[in-house]
Amino acid sequence: MVEQEKQAALEERQQQAARVSVWVDGGIPGTLHLMNRSPDPVTQVVIRIWHQDAAALPGEKAGTGVPGHVAFEMGVLPPCTVYAIPASIWGQQSYDDLQPGEEAWFDSDVKGVYFRDRNGERWFRSESGLRYIGRQSPHANVSNRVVLALSAKYAKVALDCNDDG
């Protein structure tokens, strides 16, 4: 009985967080999708990406020429919304970007998204699932921080928007 109560409490705690996801599709370069299928916004949204040349992107440590994690700070992800963010914004290069003789580095890999739910709880969503992270900073071991101010043109209504998981 105690285990069932613990499981029910965990499911209740994860209710909104389970409705947030991030993924890339479309080959190289790919489109990054960030979705909130809950009726409430999530805040302090940070998309974490491994980028082969993280320092080439604009931000705090631009120009250092080192690979590393990039934190794309988005702020608020509105309720019932999915963003489709083109590769040109989040940093994945295409074959067309290569110079003659240049090696192809398409190591712009989305590691996941950090966010706070409506209760102020901090979460991390990745391909391996959803994880409660408490006080862990989304900027730990980040070599570059970029603020994303996304236009509404990248947003669409997310289907199946509710708290039913």
VMD Tcl script that builds the backbone (N, CA, C; Angstrom):
set m [mol new atoms 495]
animate dup $m
set s [atomselect $m all]
$s set {name element resname resid chain x y z} {
  {N N MET 1 A 0.820 -1.191 0.000}
  {CA C MET 1 A 0.000 0.000 0.000}
  {C C MET 1 A 0.867 1.259 0.000}
  {N N VAL 2 A 1.933 1.253 0.802}
  {CA C VAL 2 A 2.828 2.403 0.880}
  {C C VAL 2 A 3.498 2.643 -0.481}
  {N N GLU 3 A 3.915 1.581 -1.166}
  {CA C GLU 3 A 4.533 1.707 -2.490}
  {C C GLU 3 A 3.564 2.319 -3.488}
  {N N GLN 4 A 2.305 1.911 -3.427}
  {CA C GLN 4 A 1.297 2.468 -4.334}
  {C C GLN 4 A 1.086 3.955 -4.077}
  {N N GLU 5 A 1.093 4.337 -2.820}
  {CA C GLU 5 A 0.945 5.755 -2.472}
  {C C GLU 5 A 2.135 6.564 -2.965}
  {N N LYS 6 A 3.360 6.011 -2.828}
  {CA C LYS 6 A 4.561 6.675 -3.322}
  {C C LYS 6 A 4.496 6.846 -4.845}
  {N N GLN 7 A 4.059 5.800 -5.520}
  {CA C GLN 7 A 3.946 5.850 -6.979}
  {C C GLN 7 A 2.906 6.883 -7.408}
  {N N ALA 8 A 1.803 6.932 -6.723}
  {CA C ALA 8 A 0.757 7.906 -7.043}
  {C C ALA 8 A 1.254 9.332 -6.808}
  {N N ALA 9 A 2.013 9.546 -5.731}
  {CA C ALA 9 A 2.561 10.874 -5.444}
  {C C ALA 9 A 3.575 11.281 -6.508}
  {N N LEU 10 A 4.397 10.338 -6.941}
  {CA C LEU 10 A 5.374 10.615 -7.995}
  {C C LEU 10 A 4.673 10.989 -9.301}
  {N N GLU 11 A 3.646 10.242 -9.657}
  {CA C GLU 11 A 2.898 10.530 -10.883}
  {C C GLU 11 A 2.242 11.902 -10.826}
  {N N GLU 12 A 1.727 12.271 -9.667}
  {CA C GLU 12 A 1.114 13.589 -9.486}
  {C C GLU 12 A 2.169 14.685 -9.641}
  {N N ARG 13 A 3.336 14.455 -9.043}
  {CA C ARG 13 A 4.426 15.427 -9.105}
  {C C ARG 13 A 4.936 15.614 -10.530}
  {N N GLN 14 A 4.933 14.540 -11.324}
  {CA C GLN 14 A 5.446 14.579 -12.696}
  {C C GLN 14 A 4.391 14.970 -13.722}
  {N N GLN 15 A 3.185 15.213 -13.301}
  {CA C GLN 15 A 2.065 15.391 -14.221}
  {C C GLN 15 A 2.354 16.399 -15.323}
  {N N GLN 16 A 2.760 17.597 -14.986}
  {CA C GLN 16 A 3.029 18.595 -16.017}
  {C C GLN 16 A 4.355 18.320 -16.711}
  {N N ALA 17 A 5.379 17.985 -15.964}
  {CA C ALA 17 A 6.705 17.769 -16.537}
  {C C ALA 17 A 6.690 16.691 -17.619}
  {N N ALA 18 A 5.856 15.678 -17.447}
  {CA C ALA 18 A 5.765 14.599 -18.425}
  {C C ALA 18 A 5.201 15.071 -19.761}
  {N N ARG 19 A 4.619 16.259 -19.802}
  {CA C ARG 19 A 4.003 16.790 -21.018}
  {C C ARG 19 A 4.961 17.693 -21.807}
  {N N VAL 20 A 6.221 17.813 -21.361}
  {CA C VAL 20 A 7.225 18.633 -22.035}
  {C C VAL 20 A 8.220 17.712 -22.729}
  {N N SER 21 A 8.555 18.026 -23.985}
  {CA C SER 21 A 9.522 17.202 -24.710}
  {C C SER 21 A 10.326 18.028 -25.700}
  {N N VAL 22 A 11.449 17.456 -26.106}
  {CA C VAL 22 A 12.350 18.091 -27.073}
  {C C VAL 22 A 12.912 16.988 -27.976}
  {N N TRP 23 A 13.029 17.270 -29.266}
  {CA C TRP 23 A 13.601 16.316 -30.203}
  {C C TRP 23 A 14.033 17.044 -31.471}
  {N N VAL 24 A 14.847 16.341 -32.276}
  {CA C VAL 24 A 15.316 16.872 -33.561}
  {C C VAL 24 A 14.898 15.898 -34.644}
  {N N ASP 25 A 14.411 16.449 -35.755}
  {CA C ASP 25 A 14.106 15.594 -36.904}
  {C C ASP 25 A 14.508 16.294 -38.186}
  {N N GLY 26 A 14.405 15.579 -39.296}
  {CA C GLY 26 A 14.673 16.178 -40.594}
  {C C GLY 26 A 16.076 15.989 -41.110}
  {N N GLY 27 A 16.850 15.079 -40.531}
  {CA C GLY 27 A 18.197 14.841 -41.034}
  {C C GLY 27 A 19.157 15.942 -40.640}
  {N N ILE 28 A 20.111 16.219 -41.538}
  {CA C ILE 28 A 21.117 17.240 -41.284}
  {C C ILE 28 A 20.980 18.308 -42.345}
  {N N PRO 29 A 20.741 19.540 -42.025}
  {CA C PRO 29 A 20.495 20.008 -40.663}
  {C C PRO 29 A 19.086 19.656 -40.219}
  {N N GLY 30 A 18.884 19.508 -38.952}
  {CA C GLY 30 A 17.586 19.105 -38.437}
  {C C GLY 30 A 16.823 20.243 -37.799}
  {N N THR 31 A 15.536 20.037 -37.672}
  {CA C THR 31 A 14.676 20.998 -36.989}
  {C C THR 31 A 14.510 20.560 -35.548}
  {N N LEU 32 A 14.756 21.478 -34.619}
  {CA C LEU 32 A 14.612 21.201 -33.199}
  {C C LEU 32 A 13.175 21.523 -32.805}
  {N N HIS 33 A 12.511 20.581 -32.160}
  {CA C HIS 33 A 11.129 20.764 -31.705}
  {C C HIS 33 A 11.132 20.821 -30.179}
  {N N LEU 34 A 10.424 21.802 -29.652}
  {CA C LEU 34 A 10.276 21.961 -28.212}
  {C C LEU 34 A 8.786 22.092 -27.941}
  {N N MET 35 A 8.234 21.165 -27.139}
  {CA C MET 35 A 6.785 21.105 -26.986}
  {C C MET 35 A 6.367 21.082 -25.515}
  {N N ASN 36 A 5.292 21.833 -25.248}
  {CA C ASN 36 A 4.631 21.817 -23.938}
  {C C ASN 36 A 3.164 21.480 -24.195}
  {N N ARG 37 A 2.770 20.259 -23.836}
  {CA C ARG 37 A 1.381 19.825 -24.040}
  {C C ARG 37 A 0.545 19.959 -22.780}
  {N N SER 38 A 0.974 20.807 -21.864}
  {CA C SER 38 A 0.168 21.023 -20.662}
  {C C SER 38 A -0.555 22.363 -20.781}
  {N N PRO 39 A -1.632 22.553 -20.025}
  {CA C PRO 39 A -2.386 23.808 -20.090}
  {C C PRO 39 A -1.747 24.948 -19.299}
  {N N ASP 40 A -0.552 24.715 -18.736}
  {CA C ASP 40 A 0.163 25.750 -18.001}
  {C C ASP 40 A 1.550 25.941 -18.611}
  {N N PRO 41 A 2.091 27.157 -18.528}
  {CA C PRO 41 A 3.435 27.370 -19.058}
  {C C PRO 41 A 4.491 26.700 -18.187}
  {N N VAL 42 A 5.663 26.456 -18.773}
  {CA C VAL 42 A 6.844 26.071 -18.006}
  {C C VAL 42 A 7.828 27.231 -18.139}
  {N N THR 43 A 8.641 27.426 -17.116}
  {CA C THR 43 A 9.524 28.589 -17.075}
  {C C THR 43 A 10.987 28.172 -16.965}
  {N N GLN 44 A 11.864 29.177 -17.043}
  {CA C GLN 44 A 13.310 28.962 -16.965}
  {C C GLN 44 A 13.740 27.841 -17.899}
  {N N VAL 45 A 13.245 27.892 -19.134}
  {CA C VAL 45 A 13.524 26.862 -20.134}
  {C C VAL 45 A 14.928 27.068 -20.694}
  {N N VAL 46 A 15.737 26.014 -20.611}
  {CA C VAL 46 A 17.098 26.036 -21.147}
  {C C VAL 46 A 17.297 24.758 -21.953}
  {N N ILE 47 A 17.553 24.921 -23.256}
  {CA C ILE 47 A 17.846 23.775 -24.115}
  {C C ILE 47 A 19.361 23.567 -24.087}
  {N N ARG 48 A 19.783 22.357 -23.785}
  {CA C ARG 48 A 21.219 22.063 -23.693}
  {C C ARG 48 A 21.645 21.287 -24.931}
  {N N ILE 49 A 22.656 21.835 -25.621}
  {CA C ILE 49 A 23.121 21.252 -26.880}
  {C C ILE 49 A 24.635 21.103 -26.838}
  {N N TRP 50 A 25.128 19.936 -27.277}
  {CA C TRP 50 A 26.573 19.767 -27.473}
  {C C TRP 50 A 26.851 20.292 -28.870}
  {N N HIS 51 A 27.788 21.211 -28.976}
  {CA C HIS 51 A 28.114 21.804 -30.270}
  {C C HIS 51 A 29.602 21.661 -30.506}
  {N N GLN 52 A 29.986 21.171 -31.679}
  {CA C GLN 52 A 31.398 20.948 -31.980}
  {C C GLN 52 A 32.213 22.230 -31.844}
  {N N ASP 53 A 31.628 23.365 -32.198}
  {CA C ASP 53 A 32.330 24.632 -32.065}
  {C C ASP 53 A 31.455 25.591 -31.268}
  {N N ALA 54 A 31.243 25.259 -30.011}
  {CA C ALA 54 A 30.341 26.032 -29.159}
  {C C ALA 54 A 30.737 27.496 -29.092}
  {N N ALA 55 A 32.006 27.760 -29.138}
  {CA C ALA 55 A 32.463 29.141 -28.994}
  {C C ALA 55 A 32.228 29.969 -30.252}
  {N N ALA 56 A 31.893 29.324 -31.369}
  {CA C ALA 56 A 31.622 30.065 -32.603}
  {C C ALA 56 A 30.256 30.737 -32.558}
  {N N LEU 57 A 29.400 30.279 -31.660}
  {CA C LEU 57 A 28.079 30.873 -31.525}
  {C C LEU 57 A 28.176 32.126 -30.665}
  {N N PRO 58 A 27.231 33.058 -30.826}
  {CA C PRO 58 A 27.310 34.262 -29.999}
  {C C PRO 58 A 27.046 33.932 -28.538}
  {N N GLY 59 A 27.692 34.644 -27.650}
  {CA C GLY 59 A 27.462 34.405 -26.238}
  {C C GLY 59 A 28.639 34.834 -25.396}
  {N N GLU 60 A 28.655 34.398 -24.152}
  {CA C GLU 60 A 29.642 34.847 -23.189}
  {C C GLU 60 A 31.079 34.529 -23.572}
  {N N LYS 61 A 31.322 33.343 -24.110}
  {CA C LYS 61 A 32.690 32.916 -24.385}
  {C C LYS 61 A 32.957 32.791 -25.877}
  {N N ALA 62 A 32.338 33.631 -26.667}
  {CA C ALA 62 A 32.519 33.575 -28.118}
  {C C ALA 62 A 33.986 33.784 -28.464}
  {N N GLY 63 A 34.418 33.058 -29.492}
  {CA C GLY 63 A 35.768 33.243 -30.001}
  {C C GLY 63 A 36.828 32.379 -29.350}
  {N N THR 64 A 36.472 31.499 -28.414}
  {CA C THR 64 A 37.489 30.673 -27.778}
  {C C THR 64 A 37.805 29.421 -28.595}
  {N N GLY 65 A 36.972 29.083 -29.572}
  {CA C GLY 65 A 37.258 27.997 -30.491}
  {C C GLY 65 A 37.237 26.603 -29.901}
  {N N VAL 66 A 36.476 26.378 -28.833}
  {CA C VAL 66 A 36.441 25.057 -28.221}
  {C C VAL 66 A 35.051 24.441 -28.332}
  {N N PRO 67 A 35.011 23.107 -28.469}
  {CA C PRO 67 A 33.695 22.455 -28.455}
  {C C PRO 67 A 33.159 22.426 -27.038}
  {N N GLY 68 A 31.863 22.243 -26.921}
  {CA C GLY 68 A 31.296 22.131 -25.589}
  {C C GLY 68 A 29.790 22.264 -25.584}
  {N N HIS 69 A 29.242 22.317 -24.382}
  {CA C HIS 69 A 27.803 22.453 -24.224}
  {C C HIS 69 A 27.384 23.909 -24.354}
  {N N VAL 70 A 26.276 24.110 -25.047}
  {CA C VAL 70 A 25.694 25.428 -25.212}
  {C C VAL 70 A 24.343 25.418 -24.516}
  {N N ALA 71 A 24.079 26.438 -23.731}
  {CA C ALA 71 A 22.786 26.581 -23.066}
  {C C ALA 71 A 21.988 27.643 -23.808}
  {N N PHE 72 A 20.932 27.225 -24.486}
  {CA C PHE 72 A 20.038 28.149 -25.167}
  {C C PHE 72 A 18.914 28.499 -24.195}
  {N N GLU 73 A 18.945 29.708 -23.685}
  {CA C GLU 73 A 17.980 30.141 -22.691}
  {C C GLU 73 A 16.755 30.706 -23.386}
  {N N MET 74 A 15.612 30.106 -23.126}
  {CA C MET 74 A 14.391 30.519 -23.802}
  {C C MET 74 A 13.422 31.245 -22.892}
  {N N GLY 75 A 13.540 31.080 -21.603}
  {CA C GLY 75 A 12.613 31.738 -20.689}
  {C C GLY 75 A 11.357 30.921 -20.478}
  {N N VAL 76 A 10.255 31.328 -21.105}
  {CA C VAL 76 A 8.958 30.681 -20.903}
  {C C VAL 76 A 8.561 29.891 -22.144}
  {N N LEU 77 A 8.088 28.673 -21.925}
  {CA C LEU 77 A 7.473 27.877 -22.992}
  {C C LEU 77 A 5.971 27.905 -22.724}
  {N N PRO 78 A 5.227 28.596 -23.587}
  {CA C PRO 78 A 3.793 28.763 -23.347}
  {C C PRO 78 A 3.039 27.432 -23.308}
  {N N PRO 79 A 1.858 27.436 -22.711}
  {CA C PRO 79 A 1.047 26.218 -22.680}
  {C C PRO 79 A 0.586 25.833 -24.081}
  {N N CYS 80 A 0.380 24.548 -24.284}
  {CA C CYS 80 A -0.210 24.013 -25.516}
  {C C CYS 80 A 0.512 24.512 -26.763}
  {N N THR 81 A 1.856 24.528 -26.716}
  {CA C THR 81 A 2.643 25.080 -27.804}
  {C C THR 81 A 3.768 24.132 -28.202}
  {N N VAL 82 A 4.032 24.075 -29.505}
  {CA C VAL 82 A 5.218 23.385 -30.008}
  {C C VAL 82 A 5.964 24.352 -30.921}
  {N N TYR 83 A 7.253 24.508 -30.648}
  {CA C TYR 83 A 8.123 25.324 -31.488}
  {C C TYR 83 A 8.895 24.407 -32.423}
  {N N ALA 84 A 9.013 24.796 -33.679}
  {CA C ALA 84 A 9.859 24.115 -34.651}
  {C C ALA 84 A 10.972 25.103 -34.995}
  {N N ILE 85 A 12.149 24.867 -34.463}
  {CA C ILE 85 A 13.264 25.811 -34.548}
  {C C ILE 85 A 14.245 25.340 -35.613}
  {N N PRO 86 A 14.414 26.107 -36.681}
  {CA C PRO 86 A 15.320 25.688 -37.763}
  {C C PRO 86 A 16.767 25.578 -37.283}
  {N N ALA 87 A 17.522 24.708 -37.944}
  {CA C ALA 87 A 18.923 24.494 -37.589}
  {C C ALA 87 A 19.739 25.770 -37.662}
  {N N SER 88 A 19.374 26.671 -38.528}
  {CA C SER 88 A 20.124 27.925 -38.656}
  {C C SER 88 A 20.088 28.743 -37.375}
  {N N ILE 89 A 19.099 28.516 -36.527}
  {CA C ILE 89 A 18.992 29.244 -35.258}
  {C C ILE 89 A 19.753 28.528 -34.145}
  {N N TRP 90 A 19.649 27.204 -34.077}
  {CA C TRP 90 A 20.265 26.506 -32.949}
  {C C TRP 90 A 21.661 25.965 -33.225}
  {N N GLY 91 A 22.166 26.145 -34.451}
  {CA C GLY 91 A 23.592 25.929 -34.655}
  {C C GLY 91 A 24.034 24.696 -35.390}
  {N N GLN 92 A 23.127 23.862 -35.878}
  {CA C GLN 92 A 23.587 22.691 -36.613}
  {C C GLN 92 A 23.863 23.095 -38.052}
  {N N GLN 93 A 25.071 22.866 -38.527}
  {CA C GLN 93 A 25.425 23.255 -39.885}
  {C C GLN 93 A 24.880 22.251 -40.905}
  {N N SER 94 A 24.815 22.668 -42.156}
  {CA C SER 94 A 24.395 21.772 -43.230}
  {C C SER 94 A 25.593 21.485 -44.124}
  {N N TYR 95 A 25.460 20.530 -45.020}
  {CA C TYR 95 A 26.525 20.232 -45.959}
  {C C TYR 95 A 26.859 21.461 -46.799}
  {N N ASP 96 A 25.891 22.314 -47.042}
  {CA C ASP 96 A 26.105 23.525 -47.842}
  {C C ASP 96 A 27.028 24.519 -47.152}
  {N N ASP 97 A 27.168 24.409 -45.834}
  {CA C ASP 97 A 28.019 25.340 -45.090}
  {C C ASP 97 A 29.505 25.007 -45.195}
  {N N LEU 98 A 29.830 23.811 -45.686}
  {CA C LEU 98 A 31.220 23.368 -45.721}
  {C C LEU 98 A 32.000 24.041 -46.846}
  {N N GLN 99 A 33.247 24.360 -46.530}
  {CA C GLN 99 A 34.177 24.874 -47.534}
  {C C GLN 99 A 34.878 23.679 -48.189}
  {N N PRO 100 A 35.409 23.835 -49.419}
  {CA C PRO 100 A 36.117 22.728 -50.079}
  {C C PRO 100 A 37.221 22.174 -49.181}
  {N N GLY 101 A 37.232 20.850 -49.014}
  {CA C GLY 101 A 38.230 20.181 -48.205}
  {C C GLY 101 A 37.942 20.179 -46.713}
  {N N GLU 102 A 36.903 20.866 -46.285}
  {CA C GLU 102 A 36.571 20.934 -44.865}
  {C C GLU 102 A 35.866 19.656 -44.427}
  {N N GLU 103 A 36.231 19.173 -43.254}
  {CA C GLU 103 A 35.616 17.964 -42.714}
  {C C GLU 103 A 34.232 18.280 -42.162}
  {N N ALA 104 A 33.316 17.349 -42.311}
  {CA C ALA 104 A 31.947 17.562 -41.827}
  {C C ALA 104 A 31.867 17.254 -40.335}
  {N N TRP 105 A 31.539 18.265 -39.530}
  {CA C TRP 105 A 31.292 18.107 -38.105}
  {C C TRP 105 A 29.838 18.461 -37.845}
  {N N PHE 106 A 29.012 17.463 -37.692}
  {CA C PHE 106 A 27.594 17.718 -37.439}
  {C C PHE 106 A 27.252 17.344 -36.012}
  {N N ASP 107 A 28.187 17.619 -35.147}
  {CA C ASP 107 A 28.022 17.248 -33.756}
  {C C ASP 107 A 27.323 18.371 -32.989}
  {N N SER 108 A 26.126 18.693 -33.434}
  {CA C SER 108 A 25.272 19.605 -32.684}
  {C C SER 108 A 24.144 18.741 -32.173}
  {N N ASP 109 A 24.374 18.170 -31.046}
  {CA C ASP 109 A 23.502 17.136 -30.516}
  {C C ASP 109 A 22.690 17.688 -29.349}
  {N N VAL 110 A 21.366 17.638 -29.461}
  {CA C VAL 110 A 20.505 18.113 -28.382}
  {C C VAL 110 A 20.577 17.120 -27.231}
  {N N LYS 111 A 21.033 17.609 -26.096}
  {CA C LYS 111 A 21.162 16.760 -24.910}
  {C C LYS 111 A 19.884 16.725 -24.091}
  {N N GLY 112 A 19.093 17.800 -24.158}
  {CA C GLY 112 A 17.837 17.824 -23.417}
  {C C GLY 112 A 17.400 19.233 -23.097}
  {N N VAL 113 A 16.350 19.321 -22.295}
  {CA C VAL 113 A 15.806 20.629 -21.915}
  {C C VAL 113 A 15.572 20.666 -20.405}
  {N N TYR 114 A 16.047 21.738 -19.780}
  {CA C TYR 114 A 15.789 22.009 -18.375}
  {C C TYR 114 A 14.599 22.958 -18.290}
  {N N PHE 115 A 13.797 22.822 -17.248}
  {CA C PHE 115 A 12.665 23.738 -17.067}
  {C C PHE 115 A 12.104 23.608 -15.657}
  {N N ARG 116 A 11.294 24.611 -15.296}
  {CA C ARG 116 A 10.551 24.564 -14.032}
  {C C ARG 116 A 9.075 24.401 -14.355}
  {N N ASP 117 A 8.415 23.539 -13.604}
  {CA C ASP 117 A 6.986 23.328 -13.802}
  {C C ASP 117 A 6.181 24.375 -13.044}
  {N N ARG 118 A 4.867 24.254 -13.080}
  {CA C ARG 118 A 3.988 25.250 -12.441}
  {C C ARG 118 A 4.152 25.307 -10.930}
  {N N ASN 119 A 4.756 24.259 -10.341}
  {CA C ASN 119 A 4.983 24.227 -8.900}
  {C C ASN 119 A 6.388 24.699 -8.521}
  {N N GLY 120 A 7.165 25.137 -9.519}
  {CA C GLY 120 A 8.520 25.598 -9.264}
  {C C GLY 120 A 9.557 24.494 -9.188}
  {N N GLU 121 A 9.145 23.257 -9.462}
  {CA C GLU 121 A 10.072 22.120 -9.443}
  {C C GLU 121 A 10.915 22.143 -10.721}
  {N N ARG 122 A 12.218 21.830 -10.613}
  {CA C ARG 122 A 13.110 21.831 -11.774}
  {C C ARG 122 A 13.253 20.400 -12.325}
  {N N TRP 123 A 13.172 20.294 -13.661}
  {CA C TRP 123 A 13.209 19.009 -14.350}
  {C C TRP 123 A 14.186 19.050 -15.515}
  {N N PHE 124 A 14.619 17.847 -15.944}
  {CA C PHE 124 A 15.432 17.704 -17.153}
  {C C PHE 124 A 14.812 16.603 -18.001}
  {N N ARG 125 A 14.493 16.929 -19.250}
  {CA C ARG 125 A 13.922 15.944 -20.193}
  {C C ARG 125 A 14.958 15.682 -21.276}
  {N N SER 126 A 15.242 14.410 -21.525}
  {CA C SER 126 A 16.167 14.014 -22.586}
  {C C SER 126 A 15.624 12.762 -23.257}
  {N N GLU 127 A 16.404 12.235 -24.211}
  {CA C GLU 127 A 15.994 11.001 -24.884}
  {C C GLU 127 A 15.825 9.860 -23.900}
  {N N SER 128 A 16.593 9.895 -22.813}
  {CA C SER 128 A 16.517 8.799 -21.844}
  {C C SER 128 A 15.397 8.962 -20.825}
  {N N GLY 129 A 14.632 10.057 -20.929}
  {CA C GLY 129 A 13.478 10.197 -20.067}
  {C C GLY 129 A 13.433 11.509 -19.301}
  {N N LEU 130 A 12.620 11.510 -18.266}
  {CA C LEU 130 A 12.374 12.680 -17.437}
  {C C LEU 130 A 13.049 12.485 -16.091}
  {N N ARG 131 A 13.737 13.533 -15.634}
  {CA C ARG 131 A 14.447 13.419 -14.364}
  {C C ARG 131 A 14.209 14.671 -13.531}
  {N N TYR 132 A 13.841 14.480 -12.265}
  {CA C TYR 132 A 13.735 15.583 -11.318}
  {C C TYR 132 A 15.153 15.962 -10.926}
  {N N ILE 133 A 15.502 17.261 -11.004}
  {CA C ILE 133 A 16.892 17.632 -10.736}
  {C C ILE 133 A 17.055 18.594 -9.569}
  {N N GLY 134 A 15.981 18.990 -8.937}
  {CA C GLY 134 A 16.100 19.837 -7.753}
  {C C GLY 134 A 16.827 21.132 -8.015}
  {N N ARG 135 A 17.937 21.351 -7.334}
  {CA C ARG 135 A 18.667 22.616 -7.426}
  {C C ARG 135 A 19.778 22.615 -8.479}
  {N N GLN 136 A 19.969 21.527 -9.191}
  {CA C GLN 136 A 21.038 21.463 -10.194}
  {C C GLN 136 A 20.887 22.582 -11.217}
  {N N SER 137 A 21.966 23.247 -11.512}
  {CA C SER 137 A 21.943 24.362 -12.463}
  {C C SER 137 A 21.978 23.856 -13.899}
  {N N PRO 138 A 21.168 24.458 -14.779}
  {CA C PRO 138 A 21.236 24.076 -16.188}
  {C C PRO 138 A 22.507 24.598 -16.852}
  {N N HIS 139 A 23.291 25.405 -16.138}
  {CA C HIS 139 A 24.496 25.986 -16.708}
  {C C HIS 139 A 25.775 25.308 -16.252}
  {N N ALA 140 A 25.668 24.204 -15.519}
  {CA C ALA 140 A 26.864 23.499 -15.081}
  {C C ALA 140 A 27.623 22.991 -16.309}
  {N N ASN 141 A 28.917 23.225 -16.356}
  {CA C ASN 141 A 29.791 22.774 -17.440}
  {C C ASN 141 A 29.372 23.294 -18.807}
  {N N VAL 142 A 28.819 24.476 -18.865}
  {CA C VAL 142 A 28.416 25.073 -20.138}
  {C C VAL 142 A 29.527 25.990 -20.614}
  {N N SER 143 A 29.890 25.881 -21.912}
  {CA C SER 143 A 30.951 26.727 -22.440}
  {C C SER 143 A 30.405 27.983 -23.106}
  {N N ASN 144 A 29.116 28.053 -23.329}
  {CA C ASN 144 A 28.528 29.211 -23.998}
  {C C ASN 144 A 27.054 29.298 -23.634}
  {N N ARG 145 A 26.567 30.531 -23.434}
  {CA C ARG 145 A 25.146 30.754 -23.149}
  {C C ARG 145 A 24.585 31.681 -24.218}
  {N N VAL 146 A 23.447 31.303 -24.788}
  {CA C VAL 146 A 22.804 32.081 -25.840}
  {C C VAL 146 A 21.338 32.270 -25.456}
  {N N VAL 147 A 20.842 33.494 -25.534}
  {CA C VAL 147 A 19.434 33.754 -25.252}
  {C C VAL 147 A 18.652 33.627 -26.560}
  {N N LEU 148 A 17.641 32.776 -26.547}
  {CA C LEU 148 A 16.778 32.589 -27.719}
  {C C LEU 148 A 15.525 33.437 -27.548}
  {N N ALA 149 A 15.318 34.358 -28.447}
  {CA C ALA 149 A 14.085 35.141 -28.471}
  {C C ALA 149 A 13.331 34.685 -29.714}
  {N N LEU 150 A 12.508 33.681 -29.551}
  {CA C LEU 150 A 11.859 33.061 -30.702}
  {C C LEU 150 A 10.622 33.821 -31.156}
  {N N SER 151 A 10.523 33.955 -32.436}
  {CA C SER 151 A 9.366 34.588 -33.054}
  {C C SER 151 A 8.171 33.636 -32.984}
  {N N ALA 152 A 6.991 34.209 -32.926}
  {CA C ALA 152 A 5.760 33.409 -32.933}
  {C C ALA 152 A 5.617 32.616 -34.225}
  {N N LYS 153 A 6.348 32.983 -35.269}
  {CA C LYS 153 A 6.241 32.248 -36.536}
  {C C LYS 153 A 6.737 30.811 -36.415}
  {N N TYR 154 A 7.516 30.510 -35.389}
  {CA C TYR 154 A 8.002 29.152 -35.176}
  {C C TYR 154 A 7.065 28.324 -34.296}
  {N N ALA 155 A 6.009 28.935 -33.781}
  {CA C ALA 155 A 5.111 28.269 -32.829}
  {C C ALA 155 A 3.835 27.784 -33.497}
  {N N LYS 156 A 3.367 26.643 -33.022}
  {CA C LYS 156 A 2.071 26.087 -33.435}
  {C C LYS 156 A 1.372 25.568 -32.187}
  {N N VAL 157 A 0.087 25.314 -32.327}
  {CA C VAL 157 A -0.675 24.742 -31.214}
  {C C VAL 157 A -0.319 23.266 -31.080}
  {N N ALA 158 A -0.011 22.852 -29.866}
  {CA C ALA 158 A 0.279 21.441 -29.598}
  {C C ALA 158 A -1.025 20.674 -29.460}
  {N N LEU 159 A -1.100 19.543 -30.125}
  {CA C LEU 159 A -2.297 18.696 -30.027}
  {C C LEU 159 A -2.274 17.933 -28.711}
  {N N ASP 160 A -3.416 17.448 -28.308}
  {CA C ASP 160 A -3.542 16.641 -27.101}
  {C C ASP 160 A -2.997 17.385 -25.883}
  {N N CYS 161 A -3.454 18.609 -25.708}
  {CA C CYS 161 A -2.973 19.461 -24.624}
  {C C CYS 161 A -3.899 19.347 -23.417}
  {N N ASN 162 A -3.371 18.710 -22.367}
  {CA C ASN 162 A -4.143 18.555 -21.126}
  {C C ASN 162 A -3.206 18.038 -20.035}
  {N N ASP 163 A -3.724 17.709 -18.914}
  {CA C ASP 163 A -2.921 17.176 -17.802}
  {C C ASP 163 A -3.149 15.682 -17.602}
  {N N ASP 164 A -3.657 15.019 -18.614}
  {CA C ASP 164 A -3.988 13.595 -18.446}
  {C C ASP 164 A -2.795 12.675 -18.662}
  {N N GLY 165 A -1.621 13.235 -18.996}
  {CA C GLY 165 A -0.417 12.434 -19.186}
  {C C GLY 165 A -0.540 11.596 -20.359}
}
mol reanalyze $m
mol bondsrecalc $m
mol representation Tube
mol addrep $m
